[in-house]
Amino acid sequence: MEKSKKLHTIYSGVFILTTLVLIGIVVSIAGLQSSQNLREESGGALVVTAKTMGNQLDQHMWFRYGEVGMLTQLEPFRNPRRRFNC
């Protein structure tokens, strides 16, 4: 009877240890997978943000280019010496 309790304790210990190891492996795999997914999603969001900012900057600079072009057509900017009587 004493031997059977000892065997039962060993089997229980092995079962608990195996269960803990398997749970650890599953949790590690899930953690790695979710961190990889998070990296991919944040990278994708960063790409979208960068493209949006680039497009807005391009549009803003295009408007400024047009404004500078219009300013060059104004007489005070075409002949600055005439304006200051130099």
C-alpha distances in whole Angstrom, upper triangle without the diagonal:
4,5,5,7,9,10,11,13,14,15,16,18,20,21,22,24,26,27,29,30,31,33,35,36,37,39,40,42,43,45,47,48,49,51,52,54,55,57,58,59,61,63,64,65,67,69,70,71,73,75,76,77,79,80,81,83,85,86,87,89,91,92,93,95,97,98,99,101,103,103,105,107,109,112,111,108,110,113,112,115,117,115,116,119,118
4,5,5,6,9,10,11,13,14,15,17,19,20,21,23,24,26,27,29,30,31,33,35,36,37,39,41,42,43,45,47,48,49,51,52,53,55,57,58,59,61,63,64,65,67,69,70,71,73,74,75,77,79,80,81,83,85,86,87,89,91,92,93,95,96,97,99,101,102,103,106,107,110,109,106,109,112,110,113,115,113,114,117,116
4,5,5,6,9,10,11,12,14,15,17,18,20,21,22,24,26,27,28,30,31,33,34,36,37,39,40,42,43,45,46,48,49,51,52,54,55,57,58,60,61,62,64,66,67,68,70,72,73,74,76,78,79,80,82,84,84,86,88,89,90,92,94,95,96,98,100,101,102,105,106,109,108,105,107,110,109,112,114,112,113,116,115
4,5,5,6,9,10,10,12,14,15,16,18,20,21,22,24,25,27,28,30,31,33,34,36,37,38,40,42,43,44,46,48,49,50,52,54,55,56,58,59,61,62,64,65,66,68,70,71,72,74,76,77,78,80,82,83,84,86,88,89,90,92,93,94,96,98,99,101,103,104,108,107,104,106,109,108,111,113,111,111,115,114
4,5,5,6,9,10,10,12,14,15,16,18,20,21,22,24,25,27,28,30,31,32,34,36,37,38,40,42,43,44,46,47,49,50,52,53,54,56,58,59,60,62,64,65,66,68,69,71,72,74,75,76,78,80,81,82,84,86,87,88,90,91,93,95,96,97,99,101,102,106,105,102,104,107,106,109,111,109,109,113,112
4,5,5,6,9,10,11,12,14,15,16,18,20,21,22,24,26,27,28,30,31,33,35,36,37,39,40,42,43,45,46,47,49,51,52,53,55,57,58,59,61,63,64,65,67,68,69,71,73,74,75,77,79,80,81,83,85,86,87,89,90,91,93,95,96,97,100,101,104,103,100,103,105,104,107,109,107,108,111,110
4,5,5,6,9,10,11,12,14,15,16,18,20,21,22,24,26,27,28,30,31,33,34,36,37,39,40,42,43,45,46,48,49,51,52,54,55,56,58,60,61,62,64,66,67,68,70,72,73,74,76,78,79,80,82,84,84,86,88,89,90,92,94,95,96,99,100,103,102,99,102,104,103,106,109,107,107,111,110
4,5,5,6,9,10,10,12,14,15,16,18,20,21,22,24,26,27,28,30,31,33,34,36,37,38,40,42,43,44,46,48,49,50,52,54,55,56,58,59,61,62,64,65,66,68,70,71,72,74,76,77,78,80,82,83,84,86,87,89,90,92,93,95,97,98,102,101,98,100,103,102,105,107,105,105,109,108
4,5,5,6,9,10,10,12,14,15,16,18,20,21,22,24,26,27,28,30,31,32,34,36,37,38,40,42,43,45,46,47,49,50,52,53,55,57,58,59,61,63,64,65,67,68,69,71,73,74,75,77,79,80,81,82,85,86,87,89,90,91,93,95,96,100,99,96,98,101,100,103,105,103,103,107,106
4,5,5,6,8,10,10,12,14,15,16,18,20,21,22,24,25,27,28,30,31,33,34,36,37,39,40,42,43,45,46,47,49,51,52,53,55,57,58,59,61,63,64,65,67,68,69,71,73,74,75,77,79,80,81,83,85,85,87,89,90,92,94,95,99,98,95,97,100,98,101,104,102,102,106,105
4,5,5,6,9,10,10,12,14,15,16,18,20,21,22,24,25,27,28,30,31,33,34,36,37,39,40,42,43,45,46,48,49,50,52,54,55,56,58,60,61,62,64,66,67,68,70,72,73,74,76,78,79,80,82,83,84,86,88,89,90,93,94,97,97,94,96,99,97,101,103,101,101,105,104
4,5,5,6,8,10,10,12,14,15,16,18,20,21,22,24,26,27,28,30,31,32,34,36,37,38,40,42,43,44,46,48,49,50,52,54,55,56,58,59,60,62,64,65,66,68,70,71,72,74,76,77,78,80,81,82,84,86,87,89,91,92,96,95,92,94,97,96,99,101,99,99,103,102
4,5,5,6,8,10,10,12,14,15,16,18,20,21,22,24,26,27,28,30,31,33,34,36,37,39,41,42,43,45,46,47,49,51,52,53,55,57,58,59,61,63,64,65,67,68,69,71,73,74,75,77,79,80,81,83,85,85,87,89,91,94,93,90,92,95,94,97,99,97,97,101,100
4,6,5,6,8,10,10,12,14,15,16,18,20,21,22,24,25,27,28,30,31,33,34,36,37,39,40,42,43,45,46,48,49,51,52,53,55,57,58,59,61,63,64,65,67,68,70,71,73,74,75,78,79,80,82,84,84,86,88,90,93,92,89,91,94,93,96,98,96,97,100,99
4,6,5,6,9,10,10,12,14,15,16,18,20,21,22,24,26,27,28,30,32,33,34,36,37,39,40,42,43,44,46,48,49,50,52,54,55,56,58,60,61,62,64,66,67,68,70,72,73,74,76,77,78,80,82,83,85,87,88,92,91,88,90,93,92,95,97,95,96,99,99
4,5,5,6,9,10,10,12,14,15,16,18,20,21,22,24,26,27,28,30,31,32,34,36,37,38,40,42,43,44,46,48,49,50,52,53,54,56,58,59,60,62,64,65,66,68,70,71,72,74,75,76,78,80,81,83,85,86,90,89,86,88,91,90,93,95,93,93,97,96
4,5,5,6,9,10,10,12,14,15,16,18,20,21,22,24,26,27,29,30,31,33,35,36,37,39,41,42,43,45,47,47,49,51,52,53,55,57,58,59,61,63,64,65,67,69,69,71,73,74,75,77,79,80,81,84,85,88,87,84,86,89,88,91,93,91,92,95,95
4,5,5,6,9,10,11,12,14,15,17,18,20,21,22,24,26,27,29,30,32,33,34,36,37,39,40,42,44,45,46,48,50,51,52,54,56,57,58,60,61,63,64,66,67,68,70,72,73,74,76,78,79,80,83,84,87,86,84,86,88,87,91,93,91,91,95,94
4,5,5,6,9,10,11,12,14,15,16,18,20,21,22,24,26,27,28,30,32,33,34,36,37,39,40,42,43,44,46,48,49,50,52,54,55,56,58,60,61,62,64,66,67,68,70,71,72,74,76,77,79,81,82,86,85,82,84,87,86,89,91,89,90,93,93
4,5,5,6,9,10,10,12,14,15,16,18,20,21,22,24,25,26,28,30,31,32,34,36,37,38,40,42,43,44,46,47,49,50,52,53,54,56,58,59,60,62,64,65,66,68,69,70,72,74,75,77,79,80,84,83,80,82,85,84,87,89,87,87,91,90
4,5,5,6,9,10,10,12,14,15,16,18,20,21,23,24,26,27,29,30,31,33,35,36,37,39,41,42,43,45,47,48,49,51,52,53,55,57,58,59,61,63,64,65,67,68,69,71,73,74,75,78,79,83,82,79,81,84,82,86,88,86,86,90,89
4,5,5,6,9,10,11,12,14,15,16,18,20,21,22,24,26,27,28,30,32,33,34,36,38,39,40,42,44,45,46,48,50,51,52,54,56,57,58,60,62,63,64,66,67,68,70,72,73,74,77,78,82,81,78,80,83,82,85,87,85,86,89,89
4,5,5,6,8,10,10,12,14,15,16,18,20,21,22,24,26,27,28,30,31,32,34,36,37,38,40,42,43,44,46,48,49,50,52,54,55,56,58,60,61,62,64,65,66,68,70,71,73,75,76,80,79,76,78,81,80,83,85,83,84,87,87
4,6,5,6,9,10,10,12,14,15,16,18,20,21,22,24,26,27,28,30,31,32,34,36,37,38,41,42,43,44,46,48,49,50,52,53,54,56,58,59,60,63,64,65,67,69,69,71,73,75,78,77,74,76,79,78,81,83,81,82,85,84
4,5,5,6,9,10,11,12,14,15,17,18,20,21,23,24,26,27,29,30,31,33,35,36,37,39,41,42,43,45,47,48,49,51,52,53,55,57,58,59,61,63,64,65,67,68,70,72,74,77,76,73,75,78,77,80,82,81,81,85,84
4,5,5,6,9,10,10,12,14,15,16,18,20,21,22,24,26,27,28,30,32,33,34,36,38,39,40,42,43,45,46,48,49,51,52,54,55,57,58,60,61,62,64,66,67,68,71,72,76,75,72,74,77,76,79,81,80,80,84,83
4,6,5,6,9,10,10,12,14,15,16,18,20,21,22,24,26,27,28,30,31,32,34,36,37,38,40,42,43,44,46,48,49,50,52,54,55,56,58,59,60,62,64,65,67,69,70,74,73,70,72,75,74,77,79,77,78,81,81
4,5,5,6,9,10,11,12,14,15,16,18,20,21,22,24,26,27,29,30,31,33,35,36,37,39,41,42,43,45,47,47,49,51,52,53,55,57,58,59,61,63,64,65,67,69,72,71,68,70,73,72,75,77,76,76,80,79
4,5,5,6,9,10,11,12,14,15,17,18,20,21,23,24,26,27,29,30,31,33,35,36,37,39,41,42,43,45,46,48,49,51,52,53,56,57,58,60,62,63,64,66,68,71,71,68,69,72,71,75,77,75,76,79,79
4,6,5,6,9,10,10,12,14,15,16,18,20,21,22,24,26,27,28,30,32,33,34,36,37,39,40,42,43,45,46,48,49,51,52,54,55,56,58,60,61,62,65,66,70,69,66,68,71,70,74,75,74,74,78,77
4,5,5,6,9,10,10,12,14,15,16,18,20,21,22,24,26,27,28,30,31,32,34,36,37,38,40,42,43,44,46,48,49,50,52,53,54,56,58,59,61,63,64,68,67,64,66,69,68,71,73,71,72,75,75
4,6,5,6,9,10,11,12,14,15,16,18,20,21,23,24,26,27,29,30,31,33,35,36,37,39,41,42,43,45,47,47,49,51,52,53,55,57,58,59,62,63,66,66,63,64,67,66,70,72,70,71,74,73
4,6,5,6,9,10,11,12,14,15,17,18,20,21,23,24,26,27,29,30,32,33,35,36,37,39,41,42,43,45,46,48,50,51,52,54,56,57,58,61,62,65,65,62,64,67,66,69,71,70,71,74,73
4,5,5,6,9,10,10,12,14,15,16,18,20,21,22,24,26,27,28,30,32,33,34,36,37,39,40,42,43,45,46,48,49,50,52,54,55,57,59,60,64,63,60,62,65,64,68,70,68,69,72,71
4,5,5,6,9,10,10,12,14,15,16,18,20,21,22,24,26,27,28,30,31,32,34,36,37,38,40,42,43,44,46,47,48,50,52,53,55,57,58,62,61,58,60,63,62,65,67,65,66,70,69
4,5,5,6,9,10,11,12,14,15,17,19,20,21,23,24,26,27,29,30,31,33,35,36,37,39,41,42,43,45,47,47,49,51,52,53,56,57,61,60,57,59,62,61,64,66,65,66,69,68
4,5,5,6,9,10,11,12,14,15,17,18,20,21,23,24,26,27,29,30,32,33,34,36,37,39,41,42,44,45,46,48,50,51,52,55,56,60,59,56,58,61,60,64,66,64,65,68,68
4,5,5,6,8,10,10,12,14,15,16,18,20,21,22,24,26,27,28,30,32,33,34,36,37,39,40,42,43,44,46,48,49,51,53,54,58,57,54,56,59,58,62,63,62,63,66,65
4,6,5,6,9,10,10,12,14,15,16,18,20,21,22,24,26,26,28,30,31,32,34,36,37,38,40,42,43,44,46,47,49,51,53,56,55,52,54,57,56,60,62,60,61,64,63
4,6,5,6,9,10,11,12,14,15,17,18,20,21,23,24,26,27,29,30,31,33,35,36,37,39,41,42,43,45,46,48,50,52,55,55,52,53,56,56,59,61,59,60,64,63
4,5,5,6,9,10,11,12,14,15,17,18,20,21,23,24,26,27,28,30,32,33,35,36,38,39,40,42,44,45,47,49,50,54,53,50,52,55,55,58,60,58,59,63,62
4,5,5,6,9,10,10,12,14,15,16,18,20,21,22,24,26,27,28,30,32,33,34,36,37,38,40,42,43,45,47,48,52,51,48,50,53,52,56,58,56,57,60,60
4,5,5,6,9,10,10,12,14,15,16,18,20,21,22,24,25,27,28,30,31,32,35,36,37,39,41,42,43,45,47,50,50,47,48,52,51,54,56,54,55,59,58
4,5,5,6,9,10,11,12,14,15,17,18,20,21,23,24,26,27,29,30,31,33,35,36,37,39,41,42,44,46,49,49,46,48,51,51,54,56,54,55,59,58
4,5,5,6,9,10,11,12,14,15,17,18,20,21,22,24,26,27,29,30,32,33,34,36,38,39,41,43,44,48,47,44,46,50,49,52,54,52,53,57,57
4,5,5,6,9,10,10,12,14,15,16,18,20,21,22,24,26,27,28,30,31,32,34,36,37,39,41,42,46,45,42,44,47,46,50,52,50,51,54,54
4,5,5,6,9,10,10,12,14,15,16,18,20,21,22,24,26,27,29,30,31,33,35,36,37,39,41,45,44,41,43,46,46,49,51,49,50,54,53
4,5,5,6,9,10,11,12,14,15,17,18,20,21,23,24,26,27,29,30,32,33,35,36,38,40,43,43,40,42,45,45,49,50,48,50,53,53
4,5,5,6,8,10,11,12,14,15,16,18,20,21,22,24,26,27,28,30,32,33,35,37,38,42,41,38,40,43,43,46,48,46,47,51,50
4,5,5,6,9,10,10,12,14,15,16,18,20,21,22,24,26,27,28,30,31,33,35,36,40,39,36,38,41,41,44,46,44,45,49,48
4,5,5,6,9,10,10,12,14,15,16,18,20,21,23,24,25,27,29,30,31,33,35,39,39,36,37,41,40,44,45,44,45,49,48
4,5,5,6,9,10,11,12,14,15,17,18,20,21,23,24,26,27,29,30,32,34,37,37,35,36,40,39,43,44,43,44,47,47
4,5,5,6,8,10,10,12,14,15,16,18,20,21,22,24,26,27,28,31,32,35,35,32,34,37,37,40,42,40,41,45,45
4,5,5,6,9,10,10,12,14,15,16,18,20,21,22,24,25,27,29,31,34,34,31,32,36,35,39,40,39,40,44,43
4,5,5,6,9,10,10,12,14,15,17,19,20,21,23,24,26,28,30,33,33,30,32,35,35,39,40,39,40,43,43
4,5,5,6,9,10,11,12,14,15,17,18,20,21,23,24,26,28,31,31,29,30,34,33,37,38,37,38,41,42
4,5,5,6,8,10,10,12,14,15,16,18,20,21,22,25,26,29,29,26,28,31,31,34,36,34,36,39,39
4,5,5,6,9,10,10,12,14,15,16,18,20,21,23,25,28,28,25,27,30,30,34,35,34,36,39,38
4,5,5,6,9,10,11,13,14,15,17,19,20,22,24,27,27,25,26,30,30,34,35,33,35,38,38
4,5,5,6,9,10,11,12,14,16,17,19,21,22,25,25,23,25,28,27,31,32,31,32,35,36
4,5,5,6,9,10,10,12,14,15,16,19,20,24,23,21,22,26,25,29,30,29,30,34,33
4,5,5,6,9,10,11,13,14,15,17,19,23,23,20,22,25,25,29,30,29,31,34,34
4,5,5,6,9,10,11,12,14,16,17,21,21,19,20,24,24,28,29,27,29,32,33
4,5,5,6,9,10,10,12,15,16,19,19,16,18,22,21,25,26,24,26,29,30
4,5,5,6,9,10,11,13,15,18,18,15,17,20,20,24,25,24,26,29,29
4,5,5,6,9,10,11,13,17,18,15,16,20,20,24,25,24,26,29,29
4,5,5,6,9,10,11,15,15,13,15,18,18,22,22,21,23,26,27
4,5,5,6,9,10,13,13,10,12,15,16,19,20,19,21,24,24
4,5,5,7,9,13,14,11,11,15,16,20,20,20,22,24,25
4,5,5,7,11,12,10,11,15,16,19,19,18,21,23,24
4,5,5,9,9,7,9,12,12,16,16,15,18,20,21
4,6,8,9,6,6,10,11,15,15,14,17,19,20
4,6,9,7,7,10,12,15,15,15,18,20,20
4,6,6,6,9,10,14,13,12,15,17,18
4,5,5,6,8,11,9,9,12,14,15
4,6,6,5,9,8,6,9,11,13
4,6,6,9,10,9,11,14,14
4,6,9,9,10,12,14,14
4,6,6,7,9,10,11
4,5,5,7,9,9
4,5,5,6,5
4,6,5,7
4,6,8
4,6
4
